[in-house]
Structure formats: C-alpha cells, structure tokens
Amino acid sequence: MNNFPAFMKVRGRRVVLVGGGDAAVAKARLLIAAGADLAVIGADPAPAILDRAAAGELHAVARPFRAADVRGAALVIGASEDEALDARVAEAARKHGIPVNIVDRPDLSDFIVPSIVDRGAVTVAISSDGASPVLARRLREQIETLVPANLGRLAEFLRSFRGAVKAKIHSFDARRRLWEEVIDGPIARDVLAGRESKAREAMLSRINRPSEQPSSAGHVAIVGAGPGDPELLTVRAVRALQDADVVVHDRLVGDGVLDLIRRDAERIYVGKSMSNHSVPQDGINDLLVSQARAGKRVVRLKGGDPFVFGRGGEELDALRAAGIEASVVPGITAATGCAASIGMPLTHRDHASAVTFVTGHGVDGEPDIDWNALAGERHTLVVYMGLSRAASVAQKLIGAGRGPATPVAIVENGTRTDERVFAGTLATMPEIVKTARVGAPALIVIGEVAALADAARDVALRASAQAV
Ligand SMILES: C[S@@+](CC[C@H](N)C(=O)[O-])C[C@H]1O[C@@H](n2cnc3c(N)ncnc32)[C@H](O)[C@@H]1O
C-alpha cells in the first residue's frame, strides 16, 4: 500500500476547483454531494457548471485562475486539463500547505480521488495507486453489482439506534454481536426491502429484551485455509474469518488468507514446522478450549483441509471432550490445489483409476505404510511431507515393483505466487529434491498422471530436471 486511505470532511468548507470542462463537472458533482462550499474557477465554465451556480450549489468564478484563489481552501483540485495551468495550481496549493489533486497527474497530486461506489452513508473507495484506473473502474463495477442499492438507508437506520444500543448494552462484545445479529438477520432484510417501520419495531423489542443477549458460550470452527491462494478459500471459511474474535493459525496459512481476518480479531500464531513444534498439540488444544470457555468465537485456521494430515481430528476430539461446541469447515487440500494449479488430474480414465494420499512423516519418523499395496500401475500416489524422505520413498516403491521411469511431479509452494514445479521420474526424484533445493511446503506426486502437468511448463521443467 503506497497511500494512506482516508475520507475527508469537506461539508461547509471551501474547496477550490480549477477548470470548466467535463473533468471539472464530474468533480463538482461529487464535491457538491459531499457538502463542500465549492468555488469553480475558470474562464470558460461549461453550461452544467453555470446551471449548478444558478441553483446555488457552487460559486462559479468565470475568469482565469490566480494563485491567491487557493487561500482559505481545505482542498484544491485542478481539472483544467491544461498542463501549464495545472502546474501553477499545484504550486499555489503547495505554497499554502493545502492538499492538492490534479486530474490524471499523480506526480503533481498529494492525494488520489478514488473510484467510488456511493450508497449514501456507505461509500466504497477503490484505488489502484494510479497503476490502472481502468482496473479500478472494473472492480468498482463488480462491487456495484454486489452492494444493495439502498445500503445507505440501512446504514442510517443502524445509526439511528447507536445511542440506544450503547445506553442499554454495556459490553463492547455484546454490542458487536447484537449489531452482527441485526445486520445478518431479518431486521436488516426488512430495511433493505423498504419495510422500515416493521424493522424499527423489531429493533426496539430486541434492544429491550436483555434475556436475548447472546449467551457467553464460545464456539470453535476448525477451518481449512486451502493451500495458500486466498481465492481458494470457501465462502464459509471467509465468513468464519470475518466473524471470529480469535484466530489461532499456523505456518502453512498464507498472508493473503490472514488479510481476510476481521481487523480487530486477535491472532494467535502457533506455528509449526516439521521439526520445530513451537506450540505442542496439547498446548493448542488447551488454548482452543480456554478461548472458547471465555465466550469467544474461535477460528482454528489450518493449511489445506483440517482433516487431511492436519490433526484436525485430534483438535475436534479435545473440544468435544471439553464440551465445547465445534464445527469444521473443509478446505482445499494441497493435493487437489496443486493438481489444479499445474493442470494435472489426479485420476484419469486413461492413466490412473485410484489416488492415495500418504504422509512421508510418521509419528516417530518413518511412516507405517504398506508400499507393496501402493506400487501398482495406474495408481497416483500423493506424498505429503515427503521431502526429507524422498530417497527412501523412491527406494521402497521401486523395491515394491513400481517402475523407476514412473513420472513424478514435485510442487513447491503450490497455488502461491512463488510456486515452483519440477518434473522427473521415480529414479531421479531424490536427486531433483536435493539439487533444486526444493523447500517446504512441497508435495510429491508419483504416477502416470504426473506426465500430464501443464504442457508448456512441463517442457521447461523437464529441461531443468535433465540438467540435474
Ligand atoms: C501438515 S501437512 C498439512 C496438509 C494440509 N492439511 C492439507 O490438506 O493440505 C503439510 C504438508 O502439506 C503439503 N502442503 C501444504 N501446502 C502446500 C502447498 N501450498 N504446496 C505444496 N505442498 C503443500 C506439504 O507436503 C506439507 O509438508
């Protein structure tokens, strides 16, 4: 983020807008809507500006700009589309320490005027930091379709009850829960549907019924965060993150996913790497139980799917044993995420009729796996946590009869921006892991389907594999 986002109060304050054409008309419309005491300065004002002046919405000063015009202004906007004039406007504003924006000239501007979705009290502002105004506009169009037209009315309705709710309900958490219940429930739906008096009655009775204040019983949602790309979260996972009081997360959860957590939720990192258990599993279980007993809505956020090599089962057992209400939100596991990312099906009518997920890391090191049962052809084997045992996995499978030329794909940081993929064979796999310095998290996929990975990429990767 290169700029600090802020909304500025201009109601009743002098704002100077220099220009008289289309760009000035567009800016004038927004400044009038925000209640500015607007002076539009330019020798040749468009009829729309003169009309608004006649309606008393702005002062039209129909003469060339003078540096002294900026005096006393809270903001200055240059919309003349004349380079020399824009530069003079920027210079005059700077001289008086007044923030200035020049249309389409980020180099001359102190602030950006974002693309907006305007819903009365609710304004959504979008900026691409000048990188691509068209991209920002596209995003705005998408948001326009998502945000109900009369959201502003709902915001005003909620505002009208703020004082009453504060006076009646003293705990911050209880108030937040009430607001969430109202916004997510029938009261907000009634306002949005225009049934405001019905909503008002329901709201009054809700505020006046303390017995209906939310119970203090906490809840734990064990949520799968997917393999890293935040776009692979489920809708339910996003909602849980937005709803949580506390999020307990580990190392495999990427930053993009953490960005979706409600801003004032507490985050507790219990990061684990293969050989470095910073918080032991029992400690994590105790933490979840104690946070829930304190009445919090807890999200236990885990990489991939919580029930695939994720110890989600143990956490669920501990919560149930402690009598804590718990739910599980599935996530995209690394195998399916990586497979999709590199265009490699895990099963295929012509190449593989079964797929097995195994771990390369057992409770005490070596996993307890029947390699003979997994060595058949047309069988895809996905090895989680297999990097440090790549040589032993290859040796055991070849020993059990799997061909040394069986295709292998290794995906490091699958679905993330720093994803790397390596192609090889069962025989070359240990050497690739070593020479390419493949790092965790990485997945090893063994079987005929590995040869199907994204064709274009595969060519390059085979070249790199041959180089090893
Ligand atoms: C403790 S397991 C957790 C698996 C997780 N519950 C899941 O469903 O994907 C960690 C292993 O998952 C695999 N893994 C997780 N995220 C990955 C990613 N983005 N790319 C490649 N492998 C990943 C790696 O093998 C890593 O060592």
Ligand as a Chemical Component Dictionary entry (heavy atoms), coordinates in Angstrom:
data_LIG
# 
_chem_comp.id                   LIG 
_chem_comp.type                 NON-POLYMER 
_chem_comp.pdbx_formal_charge   0 
_chem_comp.three_letter_code    LIG 
# 
loop_
_chem_comp_atom.comp_id 
_chem_comp_atom.atom_id 
_chem_comp_atom.alt_atom_id 
_chem_comp_atom.type_symbol 
_chem_comp_atom.charge 
_chem_comp_atom.model_Cartn_x 
_chem_comp_atom.model_Cartn_y 
_chem_comp_atom.model_Cartn_z 
_chem_comp_atom.pdbx_ordinal 
LIG C1  C1  C 0  0.977  -30.881 7.953  1  
LIG S1  S1  S 1  0.601  -31.174 6.283  2  
LIG C2  C2  C 0  -0.872 -30.302 6.145  3  
LIG C3  C3  C 0  -1.694 -30.700 4.986  4  
LIG C4  C4  C 0  -2.961 -29.889 4.871  5  
LIG N1  N1  N 0  -3.852 -30.165 5.935  6  
LIG C5  C5  C 0  -3.656 -30.108 3.529  7  
LIG O1  O1  O 0  -4.770 -30.605 3.496  8  
LIG O2  O2  O -1 -3.061 -29.740 2.510  9  
LIG C6  C6  C 0  1.776  -30.181 5.483  10 
LIG C7  C7  C 0  2.164  -30.679 4.125  11 
LIG O3  O3  O 0  1.160  -30.398 3.185  12 
LIG C8  C8  C 0  1.743  -30.149 1.920  13 
LIG N2  N2  N 0  1.409  -28.781 1.514  14 
LIG C9  C9  C 0  0.653  -27.912 2.195  15 
LIG N3  N3  N 0  0.514  -26.769 1.489  16 
LIG C10 C10 C 0  1.187  -26.944 0.349  17 
LIG C11 C11 C 0  1.425  -26.127 -0.799 18 
LIG N4  N4  N 0  0.914  -24.901 -0.892 19 
LIG N5  N5  N 0  2.181  -26.625 -1.791 20 
LIG C12 C12 C 0  2.706  -27.870 -1.722 21 
LIG N6  N6  N 0  2.505  -28.678 -0.669 22 
LIG C13 C13 C 0  1.757  -28.230 0.345  23 
LIG C14 C14 C 0  3.242  -30.308 2.097  24 
LIG O4  O4  O 0  3.581  -31.638 1.783  25 
LIG C15 C15 C 0  3.401  -30.022 3.567  26 
LIG O5  O5  O 0  4.592  -30.588 4.072  27 
# 
loop_
_chem_comp_bond.comp_id 
_chem_comp_bond.atom_id_1 
_chem_comp_bond.atom_id_2 
_chem_comp_bond.value_order 
_chem_comp_bond.pdbx_ordinal 
LIG C1  S1  SING 1  
LIG S1  C2  SING 2  
LIG S1  C6  SING 3  
LIG C2  C3  SING 4  
LIG C3  C4  SING 5  
LIG C4  N1  SING 6  
LIG C4  C5  SING 7  
LIG C5  O1  DOUB 8  
LIG C5  O2  SING 9  
LIG C6  C7  SING 10 
LIG C7  O3  SING 11 
LIG C7  C15 SING 12 
LIG O3  C8  SING 13 
LIG C8  N2  SING 14 
LIG C8  C14 SING 15 
LIG N2  C9  SING 16 
LIG N2  C13 SING 17 
LIG C9  N3  DOUB 18 
LIG N3  C10 SING 19 
LIG C10 C11 SING 20 
LIG C10 C13 DOUB 21 
LIG C11 N4  SING 22 
LIG C11 N5  DOUB 23 
LIG N5  C12 SING 24 
LIG C12 N6  DOUB 25 
LIG N6  C13 SING 26 
LIG C14 O4  SING 27 
LIG C14 C15 SING 28 
LIG C15 O5  SING 29 
# 
